[in-house]
């Protein structure tokens, strides 16, 4: 009798165990992997980026869930004594789209303009490939390379990409004035965006130490 009760209890227990839903959470197929540098500039600069994004009704790119074949890149420049502006180039639901945004003030913007851009001069696919060839999806943050120092003068560039469900961001201060090859790649990426969409922009003011360097050459 006792043996029969034990056998019955074990059978019930085994049945419950195999019927119980798994407690192990499986990663979502739509989850975006985040690669964000642990650098002091990131929370500071993204306070400005998110402010302008909110003013222009853009979602934060790191929070956007894209399909496997969709992609978006944003190139931001400013972060000094000039208003923040940026270009976003994205491919979603089989359609390309590019926009240009610009804040009204470099310190605490209260307004920002948003302009829908015409197709780039070289075409959508060619322009995207030019950006990829320049390293937009593979560059690392300047802090990992000891390439440049952040200052109030001049111009810094922040790049965000969301490709293949992986979000990445990195920053280079005054890339047009630095000698490291990665900074030169960032300058090229910025020039591709500006040139392909025929944007106008003012030349940044070099930091004091860089202005002194220029006078010596």
Number of C-alpha atoms within 10 A of each C-alpha: 6 7 8 9 10 11 12 12 12 12 12 11 12 11 11 11 11 9 9 8 8 9 6 6 6 7 7 7 9 11 14 19 14 14 14 15 17 11 14 9 15 15 11 11 18 15 12 20 21 15 20 26 21 14 18 17 10 14 11 13 20 19 12 14 16 21 16 12 12 18 21 22 23 21 23 22 24 25 26 19 16 20 18 25 23 24 25 22 20 20 18 13 9 7 9 15 15 21 16 21 20 24 26 16 14 16 14 12 16 11 14 19 13 19 12 12 16 12 14 19 12 13 10 19 12 12 19 22 12 17 21 13 13 20 16 26 19 10 17 19 21 20 18 11 10 9 19 19 14 17 16 14 18 23 25 24 25 24 24 21 25 25 20 15 22 18 23 24 24 23 28 26 26 27 26 21 19 17 11 15 11 20 24 17 19 27 19 19 22 24 15 18 24 18 14 16 20 14 12 8 8 6 8 17 16 19 18 12 8 15 12 11 12 11 7 7 5
